[in-house]
Structures are given as structure tokens and as C-alpha cells.
Amino acid sequence: MTKKYKIRYGELSVLLLAILVTYFWSFMLDSPMILNLFWVLVITLILPILAFSRQLFGTVVSRKMLYEKNQYYVNDDVDVKIEVKNKYHIPNLFPMVLDPLPENYKIRYTEEVDQIKVFPLVFGKKSMVYTLRNVPRGPLNFENIKLIKRDLLGFVEIQKEVESKKRMLVYPRHLNLSVESVVGNELQQRGSYKKYLGRENSQITGVREYQKGDKLSLINWKVSAKKQKLMSKEFSPYLIKKSNLILDCYNKDDQITYSDEFELAVSVTASIAYSFGKSNQPFVLRMNNREGFNSEKRSNTQFLKEMMQKLALVRENGEKPISVFCKENSVFFEPETLLFIVTSNIDDNMEKIIEQLTAKKIIVKVYLIGRNSTAEKKLPYVKRIKSLNDLGYNDKNLKGVAR
């Protein structure tokens, strides 16, 4: 906790001069009325001392967020309440609370640090409202509160800063870009909304905004139109069947951190779901995350919108391994249906589960994300994905189907 004192020497010198003149006047005229006026001025001189003591010993500042939510989104309003309590026996005079925080949000690019300002919308003594403009996804820190007090005549100003360790996690809004907005090949940033610009034949349906360490980045969820035609050619024999897609969100470390493999898995999931979501056949997207999200297609527009919104916020926080999740959900997989699994790990238990599903005439295809190269040699139904460029090619090694 830090304190700053600002003495207004100009006004204070005038007050001292007035006291000296009054004292000299009362001495020369020997007037009791003027002497009483002198004591009044002396009392006013004591007021700054009282202001110091009140500020040093009697003021307690607390800060809390109203209607605290689990998730805040870019462009959300954040309600903040500030409480100032006086435990000193002398009443406070003219308290002023100044809470400019969150003052800035720091993003580190290598050695450079950029600061994004966040300004309060409404100023007040006890409550304020912030709008999270220009704030990227990530933790937002509220570091301190400034309390300013002045004495009765404004001769002494005291500023007190109180530390506050309140943190909140900010999530991005879902970005849905139409083909008409895709021109050029550069990245354009407009406030908290970012427009991903690609070639004229690109068809971008969504962008996942993520944070790698302190660096803000974007992922393009959908490959170019040319690549999408290749994907449709690959999946066209199966668009007449009901399909299920599982995104593996299992995290054995129980720590939410950035992962290249998981971000790639999200991109692969979005690309596959987009291809099948535009068909007229039933399609279900499942995630083994903590929220247990399932999305069943009722209409193409509704499904694609809901799917992209959920994928924008999905985190690697699943508590069940993919093998356990598939076993528990196997009752929902009907014979002659297609099951896609996007995961970064295939163990012996998972292999047994896949064999059981295949025995029930369920078509299984696994997109293996990561460095497990041995699984691709052992399991013919596994397709290794190192980047989105690996999508869109004919694959004859599809478990349970002869192509």
C-alpha cells in the first residue's frame, strides 16, 4: 500500500499570511473580536492535520465485482463496486474515490510490451461499470484502487493506493465471417473484433482466438475452397449415413494451458464438422470436456452456428480419457454409422474399444493429432494430422469400409 501527499503551497501560504495579518491587527487594536477570528483561522489550520490522520489510520477500501460470472466476453460490461469505510473517530470530509482499473492489459510480443487501455464507462464514488473493449482473451488483472481525500478547505490532498489481486478470465466473442468479407491476404484488426483476410476463393466460417503464453494469435478454422472440394470428395461416400464426431478434450494434468496439439485438434474438428454439417444427414458433435457439450444437427444453419460458438470457447479440461468416453457413449452409435474421433492419444484400451465398435459394424476413423507415429503403422484406420494441410486427401485406410 502506497500513499502520496500533495500540499497546495499557494493556498497554504495565503492562509499563513492571513493568520499573521490577523494576529498583528488584533495586537495593534487590542480587539477581542479580532482575536476570536484569529483562533478560528488557527482551527482551520489544524484541519489538514486531521485529514492526514484520517487518511493514515482510519480508511479501509474494499473492491468487489457485482454479479460475478464464470466467464466474461469481449465487449461485456463489468460492474464494479467500491466500498470506503471509516474506522477513525473523526468523520471523513470530502472523500473522493478514483478507481481507473483495470487501467491496462499487457501483451508481450518477444521483448516488446503493448498496453491496451480499458476505460470505465461510469464514474462514481461507490460503483463503476467497465466495458472490456480492445481486451483479448486471457486473464485480466485488477491491481489497485486510488483513494483521494482533501481537507475542508482543500489545502492538503492525500492519495492512497490499495492493492487488489482480483483476476478474471476474458473470453472472445465468436467471429463468423462471410465470404464477402474475405479479400486480400493480410490480417486486419479493428478493436476487439479481428477480420481475417484471405484470398478471394477462401471460405472462412470462423476464427478461434487463443493465447500462446502472452502472445495473441488466430487460427483459421476452415481451409480454402479448393481444399474443401477435396475434403468433400473424400467424405462423399459417407454423407448418406448418420455421422458422429468426437473431440478429445482430456487433460490428465488438470491444468489449462496452451497446447499446439489441442488447437490443431479444434481446427480439424471444425473442418470435418463443417463438411458433414452441410449435408442433409444427421450429424452429432460430442466433446469429452468438463461441460459435456453435445450438438445434434437439426438444421444446417443452427448447427454450424452453435458448433462454431462452442468451439470458440472449448478448453482442454476433460476429466475422462477418450477410451472411457467412447465406451460410455457407445450406446448412441448405431450400426452402419460413421464415427470420427479427433484425439492426440491412442492407447491399448482405446484400440480395444475401436475393435468392439467395428464388430458392431460402426465405421471408425481416427485423426491422430501429435507425435505418436507408431499408432499410424499399427492401426490402418488412423490418419496422422500434423497440420490442416493434411486434410482433404483420399484415404483408403478407413476402418470397417472397403473403398
C-alpha positions as CSV (number, residue, x, y, z in Angstrom):
1,M,0.0,0.0,0.0
2,T,1.4,3.4,-1.0
3,K,0.4,6.9,0.0
4,K,1.1,10.2,-1.8
5,Y,0.7,13.6,-0.3
6,K,0.2,16.8,-2.3
7,I,0.3,20.0,-0.3
8,R,-1.2,23.1,-2.0
9,Y,1.5,25.5,-1.0
10,G,-0.1,28.5,-2.7
11,E,-3.4,28.3,-0.7
12,L,-1.4,27.4,2.4
13,S,0.8,30.4,2.2
14,V,-2.2,32.7,1.8
15,L,-3.7,31.1,4.9
16,L,-0.5,31.7,6.9
17,L,-0.3,35.3,5.7
18,A,-3.9,35.9,6.7
19,I,-3.1,34.5,10.2
20,L,-0.1,36.7,10.6
21,V,-2.0,39.8,9.5
22,T,-4.9,39.0,11.8
23,Y,-2.6,38.4,14.8
24,F,-0.8,41.7,14.1
25,W,-4.2,43.5,13.7
26,S,-5.5,42.1,17.0
27,F,-2.3,43.1,18.8
28,M,-2.4,46.6,17.5
29,L,-6.1,47.2,18.1
30,D,-6.4,45.0,21.2
31,S,-9.8,43.8,20.0
32,P,-11.3,40.5,21.4
33,M,-13.4,40.0,18.3
34,I,-10.3,40.0,16.0
35,L,-8.6,37.7,18.5
36,N,-11.5,35.2,18.2
37,L,-11.2,35.4,14.4
38,F,-7.5,34.5,14.8
39,W,-8.4,31.3,16.7
40,V,-10.9,30.4,14.0
41,L,-8.1,30.6,11.5
42,V,-5.8,28.5,13.7
43,I,-8.5,25.8,13.8
44,T,-8.8,25.8,10.1
45,L,-5.0,25.3,10.0
46,I,-5.5,22.1,12.1
47,L,-7.9,20.6,9.6
48,P,-5.2,19.5,7.2
49,I,-3.5,17.6,10.2
50,L,-6.8,15.9,10.8
51,A,-7.1,15.0,7.2
52,F,-3.7,13.3,7.4
53,S,-4.6,11.3,10.5
54,R,-7.9,10.2,9.0
55,Q,-6.2,9.0,5.8
56,L,-3.3,7.3,7.6
57,F,-5.3,5.4,10.2
58,G,-9.0,5.4,9.5
59,T,-9.8,4.5,5.9
60,V,-10.4,0.9,4.7
61,V,-11.1,0.4,1.0
62,S,-12.6,-2.8,-0.4
63,R,-13.5,-3.6,-4.0
64,K,-15.7,-6.4,-5.5
65,M,-17.4,-7.2,-8.7
66,L,-21.2,-7.3,-8.8
67,Y,-22.9,-10.3,-10.3
68,E,-19.7,-12.3,-10.7
69,K,-19.8,-14.6,-13.6
70,N,-17.7,-17.6,-14.6
71,Q,-16.9,-16.2,-18.0
72,Y,-16.6,-12.7,-19.3
73,Y,-16.6,-11.9,-23.0
74,V,-15.1,-9.2,-25.1
75,N,-17.4,-6.2,-25.1
76,D,-19.2,-7.3,-22.0
77,D,-19.9,-4.7,-19.3
78,V,-18.3,-5.4,-15.9
79,D,-19.9,-3.9,-12.8
80,V,-17.6,-3.0,-10.0
81,K,-18.5,-1.8,-6.5
82,I,-16.1,0.1,-4.3
83,E,-16.7,0.4,-0.5
84,V,-15.0,3.0,1.6
85,K,-15.2,2.5,5.4
86,N,-14.0,4.9,8.1
87,K,-12.8,3.4,11.3
88,Y,-11.4,6.6,12.7
89,H,-13.4,8.5,15.3
90,I,-13.1,11.8,13.4
91,P,-15.6,11.9,10.4
92,N,-14.3,11.9,6.9
93,L,-14.7,15.1,5.0
94,F,-14.9,15.3,1.2
95,P,-13.8,11.7,0.3
96,M,-13.2,11.0,-3.4
97,V,-12.7,7.5,-4.7
98,L,-10.8,7.2,-8.0
99,D,-10.8,3.6,-9.5
100,P,-9.4,3.7,-13.0
101,L,-8.7,0.0,-13.1
102,P,-8.3,-2.2,-15.0
103,E,-6.0,0.5,-16.3
104,N,-4.4,-1.5,-19.0
105,Y,-3.9,-5.0,-20.2
106,K,-0.3,-6.0,-21.1
107,I,0.5,-8.3,-24.0
108,R,4.1,-9.3,-24.5
109,Y,5.5,-9.8,-28.0
110,T,9.1,-11.1,-27.5
111,E,10.7,-8.2,-25.8
112,E,8.1,-5.5,-26.5
113,V,5.1,-4.9,-24.3
114,D,1.9,-3.4,-25.6
115,Q,-0.6,-1.9,-23.3
116,I,-4.3,-1.8,-24.1
117,K,-6.3,0.8,-22.3
118,V,-9.5,-0.1,-20.6
119,F,-11.6,2.9,-19.5
120,P,-14.6,2.9,-17.1
121,L,-17.9,4.0,-18.6
122,V,-19.4,5.5,-15.5
123,F,-17.5,7.3,-12.7
124,G,-18.9,7.2,-9.2
125,K,-18.0,7.1,-5.5
126,K,-19.1,3.6,-4.9
127,S,-19.8,1.7,-8.1
128,M,-18.4,1.8,-11.6
129,V,-19.1,0.0,-14.9
130,Y,-16.3,-1.1,-17.3
131,T,-16.6,-2.2,-20.8
132,L,-13.9,-4.7,-22.0
133,R,-13.1,-3.0,-25.3
134,N,-9.9,-4.0,-27.0
135,V,-9.2,-6.7,-24.5
136,P,-8.0,-10.0,-25.9
137,R,-8.7,-13.4,-24.5
138,G,-6.8,-14.1,-21.3
139,P,-6.6,-13.1,-17.6
140,L,-7.4,-9.5,-16.8
141,N,-5.8,-8.1,-13.6
142,F,-7.3,-5.5,-11.3
143,E,-4.2,-4.3,-9.4
144,N,-5.0,-1.3,-7.2
145,I,-7.5,1.3,-6.1
146,K,-6.8,5.0,-5.7
147,L,-8.5,6.9,-2.9
148,I,-8.2,10.7,-2.8
149,K,-9.1,12.9,0.2
150,R,-8.8,16.6,0.8
151,D,-9.3,18.7,4.0
152,L,-12.2,21.0,4.4
153,L,-10.6,24.0,2.6
154,G,-8.7,21.9,0.1
155,F,-5.2,22.8,1.3
156,V,-4.0,19.3,1.6
157,E,-4.7,16.4,-0.8
158,I,-3.8,12.8,0.1
159,Q,-3.8,9.9,-2.3
160,K,-3.9,6.3,-1.1
161,E,-3.4,3.3,-3.3
162,V,-4.8,-0.1,-2.2
163,E,-3.7,-3.3,-3.9
164,S,-6.3,-5.7,-5.1
165,K,-5.4,-9.1,-6.5
166,K,-8.7,-9.7,-8.3
167,R,-8.4,-11.5,-11.6
168,M,-10.9,-12.5,-14.2
169,L,-10.7,-14.5,-17.4
170,V,-11.9,-12.9,-20.6
171,Y,-13.1,-15.0,-23.5
172,P,-13.5,-13.8,-27.1
173,R,-16.7,-13.4,-29.0
174,H,-17.3,-15.9,-31.7
175,L,-16.3,-14.5,-35.1
176,N,-18.4,-15.5,-38.1
177,L,-17.1,-14.1,-41.4
178,S,-18.9,-14.4,-44.6
179,V,-17.3,-15.0,-48.0
180,E,-18.0,-11.4,-49.0
181,S,-15.7,-10.1,-46.2
182,V,-12.8,-12.1,-47.3
183,V,-10.4,-10.1,-49.5
184,G,-6.7,-9.7,-49.8
185,N,-4.2,-11.7,-47.7
186,E,-3.5,-9.6,-44.6
187,L,-4.7,-9.6,-41.1
188,Q,-6.7,-6.5,-40.1
189,Q,-7.5,-5.6,-36.5
190,R,-10.4,-3.4,-35.5
191,G,-10.8,-3.1,-31.8
192,S,-11.7,-6.4,-30.2
193,Y,-13.1,-7.7,-33.4
194,K,-10.5,-9.0,-35.9
195,K,-11.2,-9.7,-39.5
196,Y,-9.2,-12.5,-41.1
197,L,-8.4,-11.7,-44.7
198,G,-7.5,-14.3,-47.2
199,R,-7.7,-15.0,-50.9
200,E,-10.8,-14.4,-52.8
201,N,-11.6,-18.1,-53.1
202,S,-11.3,-18.6,-49.3
203,Q,-14.4,-19.5,-47.3
204,I,-13.8,-18.7,-43.7
205,T,-16.5,-19.7,-41.3
206,G,-14.9,-19.0,-38.0
207,V,-11.7,-17.9,-36.2
208,R,-10.6,-19.3,-32.9
209,E,-8.8,-16.7,-30.8
210,Y,-6.3,-18.2,-28.4
211,Q,-3.3,-17.1,-26.4
212,K,0.1,-18.8,-26.6
213,G,1.8,-17.7,-23.4
214,D,1.4,-13.9,-23.6
215,K,1.1,-13.8,-27.4
216,L,-2.3,-13.5,-29.0
217,S,-2.8,-15.4,-32.2
218,L,-5.6,-16.5,-34.5
219,I,-6.5,-19.9,-36.1
220,N,-8.3,-20.2,-39.3
221,W,-10.9,-22.9,-38.9
222,K,-11.6,-23.7,-42.5
223,V,-9.3,-24.4,-45.3
224,S,-9.6,-22.8,-48.8
225,A,-12.4,-23.6,-51.2
226,K,-10.2,-25.8,-53.3
227,K,-9.2,-27.9,-50.3
228,Q,-12.8,-28.1,-49.2
229,K,-13.7,-29.7,-52.6
230,L,-11.0,-32.4,-51.9
231,M,-12.5,-33.0,-48.5
232,S,-15.9,-33.4,-49.9
233,K,-14.6,-35.9,-52.4
234,E,-13.0,-37.9,-49.6
235,F,-16.1,-37.9,-47.5
236,S,-18.8,-38.1,-50.2
237,P,-19.3,-41.9,-49.9
238,Y,-20.3,-41.4,-46.2
239,L,-22.5,-38.3,-46.4
240,I,-25.5,-40.6,-46.9
241,K,-25.0,-42.0,-43.4
242,K,-25.5,-40.7,-39.9
243,S,-22.2,-39.4,-38.5
244,N,-20.8,-38.8,-35.1
245,L,-17.7,-36.7,-34.3
246,I,-15.8,-36.7,-31.0
247,L,-13.3,-34.1,-30.0
248,D,-11.0,-35.4,-27.3
249,C,-10.5,-32.7,-24.6
250,Y,-9.0,-35.0,-21.9
251,N,-6.3,-33.3,-19.8
252,K,-4.5,-35.6,-17.4
253,D,-2.5,-32.8,-15.8
254,D,-5.7,-30.8,-14.9
255,Q,-4.0,-27.6,-15.9
256,I,-5.5,-25.3,-18.6
257,T,-2.5,-24.3,-20.7
258,Y,-2.0,-23.6,-24.3
259,S,-1.3,-26.6,-26.5
260,D,-0.4,-26.7,-30.2
261,E,-1.9,-30.2,-30.5
262,F,-5.2,-29.2,-29.0
263,E,-5.6,-26.1,-31.1
264,L,-4.9,-28.2,-34.2
265,A,-7.5,-30.7,-32.9
266,V,-10.1,-27.9,-32.7
267,S,-9.3,-26.8,-36.2
268,V,-9.6,-30.4,-37.6
269,T,-12.9,-30.8,-35.7
270,A,-14.3,-27.6,-37.1
271,S,-13.2,-28.5,-40.7
272,I,-14.7,-32.0,-40.6
273,A,-17.9,-30.9,-38.9
274,Y,-18.4,-28.1,-41.4
275,S,-18.2,-30.6,-44.3
276,F,-20.7,-33.0,-42.7
277,G,-22.8,-30.3,-41.2
278,K,-23.7,-29.0,-44.7
279,S,-25.2,-32.4,-45.7
280,N,-28.8,-33.4,-45.2
281,Q,-27.9,-36.4,-43.0
282,P,-28.0,-36.4,-39.2
283,F,-24.7,-35.4,-37.5
284,V,-23.7,-35.2,-33.8
285,L,-20.7,-33.4,-32.4
286,R,-19.6,-34.6,-28.9
287,M,-16.8,-33.3,-26.6
288,N,-15.5,-35.1,-23.6
289,N,-14.8,-31.8,-21.8
290,R,-16.0,-30.8,-18.3
291,E,-19.1,-29.2,-19.7
292,G,-20.1,-32.3,-21.6
293,F,-21.1,-30.4,-24.8
294,N,-23.2,-32.3,-27.4
295,S,-24.6,-30.7,-30.5
296,E,-27.0,-32.6,-32.7
297,K,-27.9,-31.1,-36.1
298,R,-31.5,-30.1,-36.5
299,S,-30.8,-27.6,-39.3
300,N,-27.6,-26.7,-41.1
301,T,-27.7,-23.0,-40.1
302,Q,-28.4,-23.7,-36.5
303,F,-25.9,-26.5,-36.2
304,L,-23.0,-24.6,-37.8
305,K,-23.6,-21.5,-35.7
306,E,-23.9,-23.5,-32.4
307,M,-20.9,-25.6,-33.2
308,M,-18.6,-22.6,-34.0
309,Q,-19.7,-20.8,-30.9
310,K,-18.9,-23.8,-28.7
311,L,-15.6,-24.5,-30.4
312,A,-14.6,-20.8,-29.9
313,L,-14.6,-21.4,-26.1
314,V,-13.7,-25.1,-25.8
315,R,-10.9,-25.8,-23.4
316,E,-8.7,-28.9,-22.8
317,N,-10.3,-29.7,-19.4
318,G,-11.8,-33.2,-19.9
319,E,-11.7,-35.5,-16.9
320,K,-12.3,-38.8,-18.8
321,P,-9.8,-40.5,-21.1
322,I,-11.1,-40.8,-24.7
323,S,-11.4,-44.6,-24.3
324,V,-13.7,-44.2,-21.3
325,F,-15.7,-41.6,-23.0
326,C,-16.2,-43.7,-26.2
327,K,-17.2,-46.7,-24.1
328,E,-19.9,-44.7,-22.2
329,N,-21.3,-43.2,-25.4
330,S,-21.2,-46.4,-27.5
331,V,-24.9,-46.9,-26.9
332,F,-25.5,-43.9,-29.1
333,F,-23.6,-45.2,-32.0
334,E,-25.8,-47.2,-34.4
335,P,-24.6,-49.8,-36.9
336,E,-23.7,-48.6,-40.3
337,T,-23.0,-45.1,-39.0
338,L,-19.7,-43.2,-39.2
339,L,-17.7,-42.3,-36.2
340,F,-14.9,-39.7,-36.3
341,I,-12.5,-39.4,-33.4
342,V,-10.1,-36.4,-33.1
343,T,-7.5,-37.2,-30.4
344,S,-3.8,-37.0,-29.7
345,N,-3.5,-40.3,-27.9
346,I,-4.4,-43.9,-28.7
347,D,-3.6,-46.4,-26.0
348,D,-4.4,-50.2,-25.7
349,N,-7.7,-49.5,-24.1
350,M,-8.7,-47.3,-27.0
351,E,-7.7,-49.9,-29.5
352,K,-10.0,-52.5,-27.8
353,I,-12.9,-50.0,-27.8
354,I,-12.5,-49.4,-31.5
355,E,-12.4,-53.1,-32.2
356,Q,-15.6,-53.5,-30.3
357,L,-17.3,-50.7,-32.3
358,T,-16.1,-52.2,-35.5
359,A,-17.6,-55.5,-34.6
360,K,-20.9,-53.7,-34.3
361,K,-20.5,-52.5,-37.9
362,I,-19.7,-49.0,-36.9
363,I,-17.4,-47.2,-39.3
364,V,-14.5,-45.7,-37.3
365,K,-11.9,-43.2,-38.4
366,V,-9.3,-41.6,-36.1
367,Y,-7.5,-38.4,-36.7
368,L,-4.4,-38.6,-34.6
369,I,-3.0,-35.3,-33.6
370,G,0.5,-35.3,-32.2
371,R,3.8,-37.1,-32.2
372,N,2.5,-40.7,-31.8
373,S,3.9,-42.1,-35.1
374,T,3.8,-45.7,-34.0
375,A,0.0,-45.8,-33.9
376,E,-0.2,-44.9,-37.6
377,K,1.8,-48.0,-38.5
378,K,-0.2,-50.4,-36.3
379,L,-3.7,-49.1,-36.9
380,P,-4.8,-48.7,-40.5
381,Y,-7.9,-46.6,-39.6
382,V,-5.7,-43.9,-38.2
383,K,-4.8,-40.8,-40.2
384,R,-1.9,-38.7,-38.9
385,I,-2.5,-34.9,-38.9
386,K,0.4,-32.6,-38.5
387,S,-1.4,-29.5,-39.9
388,L,-4.6,-28.6,-41.7
389,N,-2.8,-29.3,-45.0
390,D,-3.1,-33.0,-44.2
391,L,-6.8,-32.8,-44.6
392,G,-8.5,-33.2,-48.0
393,Y,-6.8,-36.2,-49.5
394,N,-8.3,-39.5,-50.3
395,D,-7.7,-42.1,-47.6
396,K,-8.3,-45.7,-48.3
397,N,-7.5,-46.9,-44.8
398,L,-10.9,-46.4,-43.3
399,K,-11.7,-48.9,-40.6
400,G,-14.8,-51.1,-41.4
401,V,-15.3,-50.0,-45.0
402,A,-13.9,-51.2,-48.3
403,R,-13.4,-48.3,-50.7
